[in-house]
Amino acid sequence: MSQCLLSLQSVPLPTAAQSGQSTYPAMAEVEFSPLTPSCYRALTDKLYDKRKIAAAEIEKMVRDFVMANNTAMLDQLLGVFCAMCDSPNTNTVKGGLMGVGAMAVAMGQPSVVPYATAMIETVLTCFVKSHESRLRYYGCEALYNVCKSVRSATMPSFNRVWCAMAQLKTDPDLNVRSGADMLDRLLNDLVVECVQFDLPSLMPHVRDRVYTDERIVRQLIISWLGHLHSLPEHDLLPFLPELLDGLFRILSDPDDTLMTSCESLLQRFLDSIHKRSNTVNFAGMISVLITHIQSQDPNTQRVAVCWTKEFVALAGPSLLPQLAGILLAVLPCLALQDDTRQLTKENAKTISYNLMQLVRPDTSVGNAPFSPPAAAAPAPVQTPPASGINLQAVVEVLTSRLADTQSVPTKVAILKWFRHLEEQLPDAMYQHLDRVFPVLLTKLSDPADEVVVLNIQVLAEICSANPAAPQEIVGSHYFNTVMESLLEVFENNLGLLEDRGPIIIRQLCILLSAEQIFRTLATSLRSNTNLDFVSLMIRQLNTILLTSAELYELRTELRLLTTEESRGLFVELYRTWCLNPIATISLCLLTQNYEHALAVVKCLPSSSGSIEVTVDYLTELDRLVQLLETPIFTYLRLQLLEPWLYPELLDTLYGLLMTLPQTEAFTVLRRRLDCVPNHRRQQDKSRRGSGPAHSSTISL
C-alpha cells in the first residue's frame, strides 16, 4: 500500500499555475486512496443513486481535508478522480466526473482556486467527444459544478468551456441540452462579475460559429452578442466587421423568432454606431452591406439598405471610394414593385441622392478596373483609390445597369448620376465619354418620357464637354455625333419620330443652341438619300420651328432677317426645306419672302403633275392653314390690311386656297381672305410699283 501511495505521490499534481490535459495514471496502476473501497465501488456503480451517496461521502471527506489544510490529500484525491476520468470503463469515468464535481463543491472558495484549471481541463477532456449521452450529461453537470465553485478562476479556461457549452447546445439528448442551458446561464453570470474576462480571445470562437446553419447555435450567438453588448465595460464595435456578415445571414432564417432577435440585435449595434460614429470602421463593413443588399431575401435586403443609408449619412465622403460597389447594389432596388418592399425602395432612393450630394467639383478622382463581387462573398467589392471616387468603376457600373435594366426609376436614377457627374466633374468624365455615349444614344427611343428628357439633358452636357474650349459646341465631335445619331435613330424608327421627335428636339434646343441644332440637322439631311424620311423629318422640324415656345427668339430672327447670321440660317434651312414644298412655303411665309412663296405655290399640283397629291400633302397643307391662324403669324394677317404693299402674300394665300379641296381648312382660309378690304384690293395694281415695306435681299 505504501508503495502505491509513493507511486501516486511521484506523479506531478496540478497547481494553480498548471493547466491542460490531466497526466494522472490509470487506476490499474494506482490505488484509490484516500477513497475507501466501499466509496470507490459506489462511485463507479452503474446506478446513479449509489454514485450520489458516494459523492456525499466525498464532499464530507474534502471538507475535512480543507479544514485540516491537508493539501497533500486533496492533491492525491484529485489525482484519483483524474485517473478515473482516463479509464476506458464508462462507469468509472462517470464516477470520476461526479467526484471532480463533488470535490469542487465541497472545497469552495478560495481553497478550490488552485485546482480550478486542472479540474476543468480533466472534465473537458473526457466527455465532450463521448458517444454516450449519459456520460456527456454527467460531464456537463461536473463542469457546471466546477465553474460555479471556482467562479473567476474559470477565466483561464473560459474559451474552452464556452466552446464545449456551444457544442453541447446542439446535443441530440434533451437532458444534455438542458445541462448546457444551465452552463450557458452560469457563464453569462461569470462574464458580468469577472473583470479578468478576455473578450478579444473569445470573439474568434463566436465569429466561427456565426456562420452556422444550426438554429440553436444561431440563437446562442445572438444571445451572447446581445449580452456582451449590454455590458458597458466591453466594446463589441471593433469586432463588428468580423461578425456583420454572419449576422446578416441569420436574417434570412426561416424561424421568425430568431430572425426578429437578430434584427433587434443589429438595431442595437446601429444605435451604438450612431453614438460613436467617430470610432467606427465604416469601410470595413460597407462591403458586407453591399453583398447583402443584393440578397434575394427581402428582410435581409431591407436591413442592409437601411444600414447603408445610415452609413452614408454618418460616414459621408469616406465612403466615396466604395461608390461603385454601393451603386451596383442599390440601383436595382429602385426597380422593386412589391408593396411590402417600398421601404427598401425609398431608402435606396435616399442613398443614391445622398451619395450624389457628396460628389463635388473638388472631389478627388481615381481610375481602376472594376470587378463585381460574388453574390455571397463578404470580401471587399474592389480595391478603391486611397480617397475619392474610382470614376472608371462608377462609369462601368452605371453604363452596364443602364444597358440592362427595364426599370424606369432605375434608368432615371442612373441618368441623374450621369448628369451630376458631367456637371461636377466634367474634365474627369471627358475621358470616359466614349464608354457612356453609345449607351445613352440607345435610350433615345425609351418608352418613358422622363427617361428621354433626362437622357437628352445628359447628351446636352456631353455635347458641351470640351475641356479645351468649353464654350465651343458647334463642330464638337460629340455634338455632331449626337445630331447624326439622332437622325439615324429617327430613320430606323419612324414611330419614334412621330411620337417623341418634337420633345427630343425641343429639349435639345432648350439646353443647347437652337440655331446650331437646326443648322446641323439641315446639313445632315441634305446628304441623306432616303427622300421619304427626309421629307418627313423636314415636316417635323418645320412644325417644331413654327410652334414651339422655346424657339420664339429663333423665329423672330428669321422673321426679321436683320443680321448676317439670321440670313445665313435661312439659306441653310431653305436648301433642305425645299425638298418639302409645304415646309418651303411655311419658311418663306415666316421669313416674309412672299414672292418666292408665290413661286412655290405655282409649282403645286397642277395639270402638269409636277407634284403628286397625296394624303400627306393635303394633311400638311391643312396644317399650314391652321398655323396661319395662330399668334405666330399675327404679323402676316395684319399685312393683309395693306395688300398693295404685299401683293405676293395675297396671291400666295389665294393660290393655297385654290389648291385646297373644300374642307374645313378651305373654309377657314376663305373666311380670312374675305376679311381683306375690298376697296384696297382695287388699288393693288396701281400701287405695286411702290414695293413692299419688307423686302428680302436673299438670292434663292
C-alpha positions in Angstrom: 0.0 0.0 0.0 2.8 2.4 0.9 4.5 1.6 -2.3 1.3 2.5 -4.2 0.9 5.8 -2.3 4.5 6.6 -3.1 3.9 6.0 -6.7 0.9 8.3 -6.7 2.8 11.0 -4.9 5.5 10.9 -7.5 3.0 11.9 -10.2 3.0 15.6 -10.8 -0.1 17.1 -9.3 -2.0 20.2 -10.6 -1.1 23.5 -9.2 -2.6 27.0 -9.7 -0.1 27.7 -12.4 -0.7 24.4 -14.3 -3.4 23.8 -17.0 -4.1 21.4 -19.8 -5.0 17.7 -20.0 -4.6 15.5 -17.0 -1.4 13.4 -16.7 -2.6 11.2 -13.9 -2.0 7.4 -14.4 -4.9 5.0 -14.9 -6.5 3.3 -12.0 -4.9 -0.1 -12.9 -1.6 1.4 -11.8 -2.5 3.0 -8.5 -4.7 2.5 -5.6 -7.8 4.7 -5.0 -6.7 6.1 -1.6 -7.8 8.2 0.1 -11.2 6.8 -1.1 -12.4 3.8 0.9 -13.0 0.7 -1.1 -16.8 0.9 -0.5 -16.8 4.6 -1.6 -14.9 3.7 -4.7 -17.2 0.9 -5.6 -20.3 3.1 -5.0 -18.8 5.9 -7.1 -18.2 3.5 -10.0 -21.5 1.7 -9.7 -23.8 1.8 -12.7 -26.7 3.1 -10.5 -26.9 6.8 -10.2 -28.3 6.7 -6.6 -25.2 4.8 -5.4 -22.9 7.2 -7.1 -24.8 10.1 -5.4 -24.3 8.5 -2.0 -20.6 8.2 -2.7 -20.5 11.9 -3.8 -21.9 12.9 -0.5 -19.2 11.0 1.3 -16.6 12.6 -0.9 -17.9 16.1 -0.1 -17.6 15.3 3.7 -14.0 14.0 3.2 -13.0 17.0 1.2 -14.3 19.4 3.8 -12.3 17.7 6.4 -9.1 17.9 4.3 -9.8 21.6 3.7 -10.4 22.2 7.5 -7.1 20.5 8.2 -5.4 22.3 5.3 -4.3 18.9 4.1 -3.3 19.8 0.5 -1.5 16.6 0.0 -4.6 14.6 0.4 -6.5 17.0 -1.8 -3.9 16.6 -4.5 -4.0 12.8 -4.1 -7.8 12.7 -4.2 -7.9 14.9 -7.4 -5.3 12.5 -8.9 -7.6 9.6 -8.3 -10.5 11.3 -10.0 -8.4 12.4 -12.9 -7.2 8.8 -13.3 -10.8 7.6 -13.2 -11.7 10.0 -16.0 -9.0 8.4 -18.2 -10.4 4.9 -17.7 -11.9 3.1 -20.7 -14.7 1.9 -18.4 -17.7 4.2 -18.8 -19.0 3.8 -15.2 -15.5 4.6 -13.9 -15.4 7.8 -16.0 -18.9 8.8 -14.7 -17.6 8.3 -11.2 -14.6 10.4 -11.8 -16.7 13.2 -13.2 -19.0 13.1 -10.2 -16.0 13.0 -7.9 -14.5 16.1 -9.5 -17.8 18.0 -9.2 -18.3 16.9 -5.6 -14.8 17.9 -4.7 -15.2 21.4 -6.3 -18.4 22.0 -4.5 -17.1 20.9 -1.1 -13.8 22.9 -1.3 -15.5 26.2 -2.1 -13.7 29.5 -2.3 -10.8 30.2 -2.0 -9.5 26.7 -1.5 -10.6 25.4 -4.8 -8.9 28.1 -6.9 -5.5 26.4 -7.2 -7.3 23.3 -8.6 -9.6 25.1 -11.0 -7.7 24.7 -14.2 -6.9 21.0 -13.7 -10.5 20.2 -12.8 -11.9 22.0 -15.8 -9.4 20.5 -18.3 -10.0 17.0 -16.8 -13.7 17.2 -17.3 -13.4 18.8 -20.8 -11.0 16.1 -22.0 -13.1 13.1 -21.1 -16.7 13.9 -22.0 -17.2 16.3 -24.9 -16.5 13.7 -27.6 -18.1 10.8 -25.8 -20.7 8.8 -27.8 -22.8 8.1 -24.6 -25.4 10.7 -23.8 -25.4 10.0 -20.1 -21.6 10.5 -19.9 -22.0 13.8 -21.7 -24.7 14.8 -19.3 -22.6 14.0 -16.2 -19.7 15.8 -17.7 -21.9 18.8 -18.3 -23.1 18.6 -14.7 -19.5 18.3 -13.4 -18.3 21.2 -15.5 -21.2 23.3 -14.1 -20.4 22.4 -10.5 -16.7 23.2 -11.0 -17.3 26.5 -12.7 -19.9 27.6 -10.2 -17.4 26.8 -7.4 -14.3 28.3 -8.8 -16.1 31.4 -10.3 -13.4 33.8 -11.6 -10.8 31.1 -11.7 -12.7 29.8 -14.7 -11.3 32.6 -16.9 -8.0 30.9 -17.9 -10.1 28.1 -19.4 -13.2 30.2 -20.3 -12.9 29.8 -24.1 -12.7 26.0 -23.9 -15.6 25.9 -21.5 -17.6 28.2 -23.8 -16.8 26.1 -26.9 -17.9 22.9 -25.0 -21.1 24.5 -23.9 -21.8 25.6 -27.5 -21.2 22.1 -28.7 -23.5 20.6 -26.0 -26.2 23.1 -27.0 -26.8 21.0 -30.2 -26.7 17.6 -28.5 -29.4 15.2 -29.6 -30.2 14.3 -26.0 -32.7 16.7 -24.3 -31.1 16.3 -20.8 -27.7 17.2 -22.2 -29.1 20.3 -23.8 -30.8 21.3 -20.6 -27.5 20.9 -18.8 -25.8 23.1 -21.4 -28.5 25.7 -20.9 -27.7 25.9 -17.2 -24.0 26.1 -18.0 -24.7 28.9 -20.5 -26.5 31.0 -17.9 -23.7 30.4 -15.5 -21.1 31.6 -18.0 -23.2 34.7 -18.6 -23.1 35.5 -14.9 -19.3 34.9 -14.8 -18.7 37.4 -17.6 -20.6 40.0 -15.6 -18.7 39.5 -12.4 -15.2 38.7 -13.6 -13.1 41.7 -14.6 -10.5 39.2 -15.9 -12.8 38.2 -18.8 -10.8 38.4 -22.1 -13.3 39.5 -24.8 -10.8 39.6 -27.7 -9.8 35.9 -27.1 -13.4 34.8 -27.2 -14.5 36.6 -30.3 -12.8 34.3 -32.8 -14.8 31.4 -31.4 -18.0 33.5 -31.7 -17.1 34.5 -35.3 -16.5 30.9 -36.3 -20.0 29.9 -35.1 -21.9 32.9 -36.5 -21.8 31.2 -39.9 -23.5 28.0 -38.7 -26.9 26.9 -40.1 -28.0 25.3 -36.8 -30.8 27.3 -35.3 -29.8 26.6 -31.7 -26.2 27.8 -32.2 -27.5 30.9 -34.0 -29.7 31.6 -31.0 -26.7 31.2 -28.8 -24.6 33.6 -30.8 -27.3 36.3 -30.8 -27.9 35.8 -27.1 -24.2 36.1 -26.2 -23.6 39.1 -28.5 -26.6 40.8 -27.0 -25.4 40.1 -23.5 -21.9 41.2 -24.2 -23.1 44.4 -25.9 -25.2 45.3 -22.8 -22.0 45.3 -20.7 -20.5 48.9 -20.7 -17.0 47.6 -19.9 -16.9 45.5 -23.1 -16.9 47.1 -26.5 -18.1 44.9 -29.4 -18.0 47.6 -32.1 -14.3 46.9 -33.0 -15.3 43.2 -33.7 -18.5 44.1 -35.7 -16.8 44.0 -39.1 -15.9 40.3 -38.5 -19.4 39.5 -37.2 -21.7 41.5 -39.5 -21.7 39.1 -42.5 -22.8 36.2 -40.4 -25.5 38.2 -38.6 -27.0 39.3 -41.9 -27.1 35.7 -43.0 -29.2 34.9 -39.9 -31.7 37.5 -41.1 -32.9 35.0 -43.7 -33.5 32.3 -41.2 -37.0 30.7 -41.6 -37.5 30.9 -37.8 -39.4 34.2 -37.3 -38.4 34.5 -33.6 -34.7 34.0 -34.5 -34.9 36.5 -37.3 -36.6 39.1 -35.1 -34.0 38.6 -32.4 -31.2 39.1 -34.9 -32.8 42.2 -36.4 -33.2 43.6 -32.9 -29.5 43.0 -32.1 -28.5 44.7 -35.3 -30.6 47.7 -34.5 -28.8 47.9 -31.1 -25.5 47.8 -32.9 -26.7 50.5 -35.3 -27.8 52.7 -32.3 -24.3 52.4 -30.8 -22.7 53.3 -34.1 -24.8 56.5 -34.2 -23.5 57.4 -30.8 -19.8 56.6 -31.6 -19.6 57.2 -35.3 -16.1 58.8 -35.0 -14.6 55.5 -33.9 -16.4 53.1 -36.2 -14.7 51.3 -39.1 -17.3 52.0 -41.8 -15.0 50.9 -44.6 -14.6 47.5 -43.0 -18.4 47.0 -43.0 -19.7 48.6 -46.2 -18.6 45.8 -48.4 -20.6 43.4 -46.3 -23.6 45.6 -46.7 -23.1 45.8 -50.4 -23.2 42.0 -50.6 -26.4 41.7 -48.6 -28.2 44.5 -50.4 -28.1 42.1 -53.4 -29.7 39.3 -51.3 -32.8 37.6 -52.6 -34.3 37.6 -49.1 -36.5 40.7 -48.7 -35.8 41.1 -45.0 -32.0 40.8 -45.4 -32.1 43.3 -48.2 -34.3 45.7 -46.2 -32.0 45.8 -43.2 -28.8 46.1 -45.4 -30.3 49.0 -47.3 -31.3 50.7 -44.0 -27.8 50.2 -42.6 -26.2 51.6 -45.8 -28.4 54.7 -45.7 -27.3 55.4 -42.1 -23.6 54.7 -43.1 -23.8 57.2 -45.9 -25.3 59.8 -43.6 -22.7 59.2 -40.9 -19.5 58.4 -42.8 -20.1 60.8 -45.7 -17.2 61.3 -48.1 -15.2 58.5 -46.6 -17.5 56.0 -48.4 -16.8 57.6 -51.9 -14.1 55.0 -52.7 -16.8 52.4 -52.4 -19.2 54.4 -54.6 -19.2 51.9 -57.5 -20.0 49.0 -55.3 -22.8 50.8 -53.4 -24.4 51.8 -56.7 -24.1 48.3 -58.1 -26.1 47.0 -55.2 -28.5 49.9 -54.6 -29.7 50.8 -58.1 -31.6 47.5 -58.7 -33.6 48.2 -55.5 -35.2 51.1 -57.3 -37.0 48.6 -59.5 -38.8 46.9 -56.6 -42.6 47.0 -57.1 -43.9 44.8 -54.3 -45.8 46.9 -51.8 -44.1 45.1 -48.9 -40.7 46.3 -50.2 -41.5 50.0 -50.7 -39.4 51.0 -47.6 -36.4 49.3 -49.2 -37.0 51.2 -52.4 -37.4 54.6 -50.7 -34.2 54.1 -48.7 -32.4 53.1 -51.9 -33.5 56.4 -53.4 -32.2 58.3 -50.4 -28.9 56.5 -50.6 -28.5 57.4 -54.3 -29.4 61.1 -53.6 -27.2 61.5 -50.6 -24.2 59.9 -52.3 -24.8 62.3 -55.2 -24.5 65.3 -52.9 -21.1 64.1 -51.8 -19.7 64.4 -55.3 -18.5 67.9 -55.8 -16.0 69.7 -58.1 -13.2 69.3 -55.5 -13.7 65.5 -55.2 -10.6 63.6 -55.9 -10.8 61.1 -58.8 -9.0 57.8 -59.4 -9.4 55.2 -62.1 -9.1 51.4 -61.6 -10.8 48.4 -63.2 -14.0 47.3 -61.6 -14.7 43.6 -60.6 -18.2 42.9 -59.3 -18.2 40.7 -56.2 -19.7 37.3 -56.0 -23.2 37.5 -54.5 -22.3 35.7 -51.3 -18.7 36.9 -50.8 -18.1 39.1 -47.8 -14.8 40.3 -49.2 -14.5 44.0 -50.3 -16.1 44.8 -53.6 -13.0 46.3 -55.1 -9.7 47.9 -54.3 -10.6 51.6 -54.4 -8.3 54.6 -54.6 -7.0 55.8 -51.3 -9.6 58.6 -51.3 -12.2 60.0 -53.6 -14.0 58.2 -56.4 -12.9 55.4 -58.6 -14.6 57.0 -61.6 -13.8 54.3 -64.1 -15.6 51.8 -61.9 -18.5 54.1 -61.3 -19.0 54.6 -65.1 -18.8 50.9 -65.7 -21.5 50.2 -63.2 -23.8 53.0 -64.4 -23.4 52.1 -68.1 -23.9 48.4 -67.6 -27.0 48.9 -65.4 -28.5 51.4 -67.9 -28.0 49.0 -70.7 -29.6 46.0 -68.9 -32.4 47.4 -66.8 -36.0 47.8 -67.9 -37.0 49.7 -64.7 -37.9 53.4 -65.3 -36.9 54.5 -61.8 -33.5 52.8 -62.1 -32.9 54.4 -65.5 -33.9 57.8 -64.2 -31.5 57.5 -61.2 -28.7 56.4 -63.5 -29.2 59.3 -65.9 -29.3 61.7 -63.0 -26.0 60.3 -61.9 -24.5 60.9 -65.3 -25.9 64.4 -65.4 -24.5 65.1 -62.0 -21.0 63.7 -62.8 -20.9 65.8 -66.0 -21.9 68.9 -64.1 -19.5 68.4 -61.2 -16.5 66.5 -62.8 -16.6 67.5 -66.5 -12.9 67.2 -67.1 -12.6 63.8 -65.4 -15.7 62.5 -67.2 -14.4 63.6 -70.6 -12.1 60.7 -70.9 -14.9 58.2 -70.2 -17.4 59.6 -72.7 -16.6 57.1 -75.4 -17.9 54.4 -72.9 -21.0 56.4 -71.9 -22.1 57.9 -75.2 -23.2 54.8 -77.1 -25.4 53.6 -74.3 -27.1 57.0 -74.0 -28.0 57.0 -77.6 -29.8 53.7 -77.3 -32.1 55.3 -74.7 -33.4 58.0 -77.0 -36.1 55.5 -78.0 -37.1 54.7 -74.5 -40.9 54.5 -74.0 -40.8 56.6 -70.8 -40.8 60.4 -71.4 -38.9 61.1 -68.2 -36.1 58.8 -69.3 -35.9 60.5 -72.7 -35.8 64.0 -71.3 -33.1 63.1 -68.8 -31.2 61.3 -71.5 -31.3 64.4 -73.6 -30.1 66.5 -70.7 -27.1 64.2 -70.3 -26.4 64.3 -74.0 -26.5 68.0 -73.9 -24.0 68.1 -71.2 -21.8 65.8 -73.2 -22.1 67.9 -76.3 -20.8 70.8 -74.2 -18.0 68.7 -72.8 -14.8 70.2 -74.3 -12.2 71.0 -71.7 -10.0 72.8 -74.2 -12.9 75.1 -75.3 -16.0 74.6 -73.1 -17.9 77.3 -75.0 -17.4 75.7 -78.4 -20.3 73.5 -79.2 -20.5 73.8 -82.9 -18.2 71.4 -84.6 -17.7 69.5 -81.4 -17.2 65.8 -82.1 -19.9 64.8 -79.6 -22.3 67.5 -80.8 -22.1 66.4 -84.4 -22.3 62.7 -83.4 -25.4 63.3 -81.3 -27.1 65.1 -84.3 -26.2 62.3 -86.7 -27.1 59.6 -84.3 -30.4 61.3 -83.6 -31.3 61.3 -87.3 -30.3 57.6 -87.6 -32.5 56.7 -84.7 -35.4 58.5 -86.2 -34.9 57.0 -89.6 -34.9 53.5 -88.2 -37.9 54.2 -86.0 -40.4 56.5 -87.7 -42.9 55.9 -84.9 -40.4 57.4 -82.5 -40.0 60.4 -84.8 -43.8 60.9 -84.8 -44.3 60.3 -81.0 -41.0 61.6 -79.5 -39.3 63.7 -82.2 -40.8 67.0 -81.0 -40.0 66.6 -77.3 -36.4 65.4 -78.1 -35.6 68.3 -80.4 -37.3 70.9 -78.2 -35.3 69.7 -75.2 -32.1 69.9 -77.1 -33.0 73.4 -78.2 -33.5 74.4 -74.6 -30.2 73.0 -73.5 -28.1 73.9 -76.5 -28.1 76.4 -79.3 -31.3 76.1 -81.2 -29.8 77.8 -84.2 -26.9 75.3 -84.4 -29.1 72.3 -83.9 -31.3 73.4 -86.9 -28.2 74.2 -88.9 -26.6 70.8 -88.2 -29.7 68.8 -88.8 -30.4 70.6 -92.0 -26.9 70.0 -93.3 -27.0 66.3 -92.3 -30.4 65.8 -94.0 -29.1 67.0 -97.4 -26.7 64.1 -97.5 -29.4 61.5 -96.8 -30.6 59.6 -99.8 -33.9 58.4 -98.1 -36.1 61.1 -99.5 -39.2 59.9 -97.8 -37.6 60.1 -94.5 -36.0 63.5 -95.3 -39.4 64.9 -96.2 -40.9 63.6 -93.0 -38.1 64.9 -90.9 -38.4 68.3 -92.6 -42.1 68.4 -91.8 -41.4 67.7 -88.1 -38.6 70.3 -87.9 -40.8 72.8 -89.6 -43.7 72.2 -87.2 -41.3 72.5 -84.2 -39.8 75.7 -85.6 -43.3 77.3 -86.1 -45.0 76.1 -82.9 -42.5 75.7 -80.1 -42.4 78.4 -77.5 -38.7 77.5 -76.9 -37.9 78.7 -80.4 -39.5 82.2 -80.1 -36.2 84.0 -80.5 -35.2 81.9 -83.4 -38.5 82.6 -85.2 -38.1 86.3 -84.5 -34.6 86.4 -86.1 -35.9 84.5 -89.1 -38.9 86.8 -89.5 -36.8 90.0 -89.4 -33.6 88.7 -91.2 -31.7 91.8 -90.0 -28.4 90.1 -89.3 -25.9 88.2 -91.5 -26.3 85.2 -89.2 -30.1 85.1 -89.5 -29.9 85.4 -93.3 -27.3 82.6 -93.4 -29.5 80.4 -91.3 -32.4 81.0 -93.6 -30.4 80.0 -96.6 -29.1 76.9 -94.8 -32.6 75.8 -93.9 -34.0 76.6 -97.3 -31.6 74.3 -99.0 -33.0 71.4 -97.1 -36.6 72.6 -96.7 -37.0 72.8 -100.5 -37.3 69.1 -100.5 -40.7 69.5 -98.9 -42.9 72.1 -100.8 -45.3 72.9 -97.9 -42.4 73.3 -95.5 -40.8 75.6 -98.0 -43.9 77.8 -98.3 -44.1 77.9 -94.5 -40.5 79.0 -94.2 -41.0 81.7 -96.9 -44.1 83.0 -95.1 -42.2 83.1 -91.8 -39.3 85.0 -93.3 -41.6 87.2 -95.4 -40.2 86.0 -98.7 -43.6 86.2 -100.2 -42.5 86.5 -103.8 -40.7 83.2 -103.6 -43.6 81.6 -101.7 -45.9 82.5 -104.6 -43.5 80.9 -107.0 -43.5 77.7 -105.0 -47.3 77.7 -104.8 -47.5 77.9 -108.5 -45.5 74.7 -108.6 -48.0 72.9 -106.5 -50.2 70.1 -108.1 -51.5 71.2 -111.5 -52.3 69.8 -114.8 -48.5 69.3 -115.4 -48.5 66.9 -112.4 -45.2 68.4 -111.1 -46.1 67.5 -107.5 -48.2 64.4 -106.6 -51.3 65.0 -104.5 -51.2 62.6 -101.5 -52.9 62.3 -98.2 -49.7 63.5 -96.5 -49.6 66.5 -98.9 -53.2 67.5 -98.1 -52.5 67.0 -94.3 -49.5 69.3 -94.4 -51.5 71.9 -96.4 -54.3 71.7 -93.9 -51.8 72.1 -91.0 -50.3 75.2 -92.7 -53.7 76.8 -92.9 -54.3 76.1 -89.2 -50.9 77.6 -88.4 -51.7 80.8 -90.3 -54.5 81.4 -87.7 -52.1 81.1 -84.7 -50.5 84.1 -82.9 -47.2 83.2 -84.6 -48.5 84.6 -87.9 -50.3 87.6 -86.5 -47.9 90.0 -88.3 -48.8 88.2 -91.6 -52.5 88.6 -91.1 -52.0 92.3 -90.3 -50.1 92.8 -93.5 -53.3 91.7 -95.4 -54.7 95.1 -94.4 -52.2 96.6 -96.9 -52.5 94.3 -99.9 -50.9 96.8 -102.2 -47.7 96.6 -100.2 -47.8 92.7 -100.0 -49.5 91.6 -103.2 -47.4 88.4 -103.4 -48.7 87.5 -99.9 -52.3 87.9 -101.0 -51.7 85.9 -104.2 -49.9 83.2 -102.3 -52.8 82.7 -99.9 -55.3 82.7 -102.8 -53.1 80.1 -104.5 -53.2 77.9 -101.4 -57.0 78.4 -101.3 -57.3 77.2 -104.9 -55.3 74.0 -104.3 -57.4 73.0 -101.3 -60.4 70.8 -101.6 -63.5 72.2 -99.9 -62.7 71.1 -96.5 -62.7 72.9 -93.1 -59.2 74.3 -94.0 -60.6 75.7 -97.2 -63.4 77.4 -95.3 -61.0 78.9 -92.7 -58.7 80.4 -95.3 -61.6 81.7 -97.4 -63.1 83.5 -94.4 -59.7 85.0 -93.6 -59.3 86.3 -97.2 -62.8 87.7 -97.2 -61.6 90.0 -94.4 -59.2 91.7 -96.8 -60.6 95.2 -97.5 -62.2 95.2 -101.0 -61.6 98.9 -101.8 -57.9 98.3 -101.2 -57.8 95.4 -103.5 -58.8 97.7 -106.3 -55.8 99.9 -105.6 -53.5 96.9 -105.6 -52.3 97.0 -109.2 -51.8 100.8 -109.2 -49.5 100.7 -106.1 -47.5 97.6 -106.8 -44.7 99.7 -108.2 -44.0 101.2 -104.7 -42.8 97.8 -103.4 -43.4 96.2 -100.0 -42.1 97.6 -96.8 -40.2 94.3 -96.1 -38.0 93.1 -99.0 -35.6 90.2 -98.8 -32.2 90.6 -100.3 -31.5 86.9 -100.2 -30.9 85.3 -103.6 -32.6 82.0 -103.8 
